[in-house]
Amino acid sequence: MIPDPNFAWTGTVGEVVLGATRPDGGTRSRSYRIGGGTTLPFMEKEQKSPSPLIAFEICDDSRYWSPIVNDFCGDLIHDPGAWAKTAETTYGADLVRLCLTSTRQRDFSDIDSLGKITEKVLKSTTLPLIIEGSNEPKIDSEVFQKCGEVGQGERLLLGTAEAGRYRSIAAAALAYNHAIIAQSPIDINLAKQLNILLKEIGVSRDHIVIDPYTGALGYGFEYSFSAMERIRFSALKGDVDLAMPMICAPSDSLTIKEVREADAATRDAIAVEWEFTTSIAAAIAGAEIVCVRHPNTVKRLKAAFASLKGGV
């Protein structure tokens, strides 16, 4: 059944500002105000809201990255600054998401290096920046404090807060005025609970972006889609604890068997197809930001979103 585009929703998705331009005290060439929707994605009568944003993911240690992306991007993978600049000038991304994969090393302790990498990326691109931290509770506090401090004034989006570890990232976000990714394991109730916990320690609604966790298409994405729909329905019905924008990372599609084991002649096309299709589904379910890793996925998504918005 196709939803009625004229249905009178009573709620509005809250807005979050990412990136700060020079008039706002930052150095970004643009900032984005995501959220603000009053109906389901791509169903507005006049299509006033912007298309979903595309974040291109890069990392600081390519040993922990998809070999398909590493081969396609070549020497760029050894220079996060140049990689970020290329994402802006060549790939056409809206944001850059820097994943600090170097922290996956055993007994990692070089926190200062993370600050230098963050600073380099900020100087190399003018796009708003998402920082994906260590995912290691023992060093989370130091990682987020360092990256948050280096990016002070830039309105970063820091990730990822989870129910079992959210205080360290919240402390950095509050200290340096950054936004937070709040991730829950494909469960609307857990998503709501985490948002409440963050608000209780001082993080305001307009600094929270929901990550409902994204499985790959064919590998559990139907559960992600259902959770995202329920979150968006609740927001539009007036539940303020779920009325935040959403971010999804279909880039995990590059880890599945069909992509990993594709032959050399077709693996780029297969990788893009899987990432693209998962991204489109995520956007239709309500994601304001989709994160991808293959450069060719960005171009396809730009065209698809324009078409869905009636631009082509």
Helices and strands as residue ranges (DSSP letters): E 15-18, G 22-24, E 32-35, E 53-59, G 62-64, H 67-73, G 74-78, H 80-86, I 87-91, E 95-99, G 101-104, H 111-124, E 129-132, H 137-150, E 157-161, H 167-176, E 179-183, H 188-200, G 205-207, E 208-211, H 221-236, E 247-248, G 250-255, H 257-260, H 267-285, E 289-292, H 295-308
